[in-house]
Amino acid sequence: MGTLEYVRMESREETSRLVVENLLKELQLPVEKIASLANVTVEFVNDVKEDLKAK
């Protein structure tokens, strides 16, 4: 993987994380629905949720 591909991948992950954080903070939706809306896995949403709880 080249540098450009790595930067793109990191950027997409950060964007997904921000979307998931906002959905978790603003809406009372099930984790599965948030994962579907953000096009990420349920595990990713649960990880973000745990990180938010730790803050």
C-alpha positions in Angstrom: 0.0 0.0 0.0 1.4 3.4 -1.0 1.3 6.5 1.0 -1.6 8.0 -0.9 -3.8 4.9 -0.4 -2.9 4.9 3.3 -3.9 8.6 3.7 -7.2 7.9 1.9 -7.9 4.9 4.1 -7.2 6.9 7.3 -9.3 9.8 6.1 -12.3 7.6 5.4 -12.0 6.0 8.8 -11.8 9.4 10.5 -14.9 10.6 8.6 -16.8 7.4 9.5 -15.8 7.9 13.1 -17.1 11.4 13.1 -20.4 10.4 11.5 -20.9 7.6 14.0 -20.0 9.9 16.9 -22.6 12.5 15.8 -25.3 9.8 15.2 -24.7 8.4 18.7 -24.7 11.8 20.4 -27.7 13.2 18.5 -30.1 10.3 17.9 -31.4 7.5 20.0 -31.0 4.8 17.3 -30.0 1.2 17.7 -26.4 0.4 17.0 -27.4 -1.7 14.0 -29.2 1.2 12.4 -26.3 3.6 13.0 -23.9 1.0 11.4 -26.2 0.8 8.4 -26.5 4.5 8.0 -22.8 5.1 8.3 -21.9 2.1 6.2 -19.7 0.6 8.9 -19.8 -2.5 11.0 -21.7 -2.9 14.3 -18.3 -3.6 15.9 -17.0 -0.2 14.7 -20.0 1.6 16.2 -19.6 -0.3 19.5 -15.9 0.7 19.6 -16.8 4.4 19.0 -19.5 4.1 21.6 -17.1 2.8 24.2 -14.5 5.5 23.3 -17.2 8.1 23.9 -18.1 6.6 27.3 -14.4 6.8 28.3 -14.3 10.5 27.6 
